[in-house]
Structures are given as C-alpha cells and as structure tokens.
Amino acid sequence: MKKNTLIEVEWDDIVYDSTWLSEHKAANYPTAKCKTMGYFLNQTKKVLRLSATIQFDKDNERDITVIPLGVIKKIRRLK
C-alpha cells in the first residue's frame, strides 16, 4: 500500500472489567470492536502504522497509531 493512503482499520481491542460477573457472563465476554481511520505509514510482519494527522510544513511530522496485525479484522481504502 502506498504511503499516506487514507484507510479504515477494523480491529479487536482488549477489554477489562473489574466488576463481579457470573462465570457464564465472564466466559462469553466480548472484545471491543474498534475502527480507526488515518493515513497509512507502513506495515511490518507484526504491525500496521497509521496517522490521523500529518503536518506537511514540518518535515511531515505526524501522530502515530500502531496496531498489531493479529487483532486486525479488515483494512479498507477510503477515497
């Protein structure tokens, strides 16, 4: 994928709940379904990196989100 392509990533995040739950409810507790949109930076064998904001007048400085590939469900290019 080309650098700075606008993408949407669907991924599962960790959930923690410190309340008392029945064993049945705890055994069926779901992960958090997340969507992140941003500009593709790069991808390795382990992670995908994207940015929500790029500051072009400062040597392309950017924020960064790093998502492990193992939790990614879908990557979609946006227009």
C-alpha positions as a Python dict, from the first residue, in 0.01 Angstrom:
ca = {
    (1, 'M'): (0, 0, 0),
    (2, 'K'): (124, 349, -85),
    (3, 'K'): (232, 581, 199),
    (4, 'N'): (-38, 832, 305),
    (5, 'T'): (-323, 629, 154),
    (6, 'L'): (-635, 707, 359),
    (7, 'I'): (-757, 384, 523),
    (8, 'E'): (-1008, 249, 774),
    (9, 'V'): (-896, -35, 1001),
    (10, 'E'): (-1141, -261, 1188),
    (11, 'W'): (-979, -436, 1484),
    (12, 'D'): (-1047, -604, 1818),
    (13, 'D'): (-917, -445, 2137),
    (14, 'I'): (-864, -581, 2486),
    (15, 'V'): (-1146, -534, 2738),
    (16, 'Y'): (-1104, -529, 3114),
    (17, 'D'): (-1396, -530, 3357),
    (18, 'S'): (-1331, -528, 3732),
    (19, 'T'): (-1694, -587, 3833),
    (20, 'W'): (-1812, -924, 3968),
    (21, 'L'): (-1953, -1136, 3687),
    (22, 'S'): (-2109, -1479, 3674),
    (23, 'E'): (-1879, -1744, 3528),
    (24, 'H'): (-2110, -1774, 3226),
    (25, 'K'): (-2102, -1399, 3155),
    (26, 'A'): (-1723, -1380, 3206),
    (27, 'A'): (-1667, -1681, 2975),
    (28, 'N'): (-1864, -1509, 2697),
    (29, 'Y'): (-1741, -1152, 2743),
    (30, 'P'): (-1661, -998, 2401),
    (31, 'T'): (-1366, -792, 2287),
    (32, 'A'): (-1415, -425, 2197),
    (33, 'K'): (-1481, -380, 1825),
    (34, 'C'): (-1286, -74, 1706),
    (35, 'K'): (-1245, 132, 1390),
    (36, 'T'): (-951, 362, 1327),
    (37, 'M'): (-912, 588, 1025),
    (38, 'G'): (-592, 752, 913),
    (39, 'Y'): (-308, 782, 668),
    (40, 'F'): (-109, 463, 609),
    (41, 'L'): (259, 494, 706),
    (42, 'N'): (394, 138, 687),
    (43, 'Q'): (340, -227, 774),
    (44, 'T'): (578, -492, 904),
    (45, 'K'): (523, -864, 964),
    (46, 'K'): (384, -769, 1308),
    (47, 'V'): (220, -424, 1297),
    (48, 'L'): (38, -163, 1088),
    (49, 'R'): (122, 207, 1142),
    (50, 'L'): (-108, 495, 1054),
    (51, 'S'): (-152, 862, 1141),
    (52, 'A'): (-462, 1073, 1193),
    (53, 'T'): (-277, 1398, 1124),
    (54, 'I'): (27, 1489, 913),
    (55, 'Q'): (192, 1831, 939),
    (56, 'F'): (342, 1883, 593),
    (57, 'D'): (525, 2211, 665),
    (58, 'K'): (736, 2047, 938),
    (59, 'D'): (919, 1762, 760),
    (60, 'N'): (600, 1551, 751),
    (61, 'E'): (570, 1526, 1131),
    (62, 'R'): (275, 1309, 1234),
    (63, 'D'): (98, 1140, 1521),
    (64, 'I'): (114, 760, 1523),
    (65, 'T'): (-115, 465, 1590),
    (66, 'V'): (43, 117, 1590),
    (67, 'I'): (-196, -180, 1563),
    (68, 'P'): (-76, -542, 1590),
    (69, 'L'): (-170, -734, 1272),
    (70, 'G'): (-310, -1020, 1481),
    (71, 'V'): (-605, -808, 1600),
    (72, 'I'): (-691, -654, 1261),
    (73, 'K'): (-1010, -787, 1101),
    (74, 'K'): (-1033, -563, 793),
    (75, 'I'): (-844, -283, 615),
    (76, 'R'): (-1034, -68, 368),
    (77, 'R'): (-902, 210, 145),
    (78, 'L'): (-1101, 534, 162),
    (79, 'K'): (-1130, 797, -110),
}
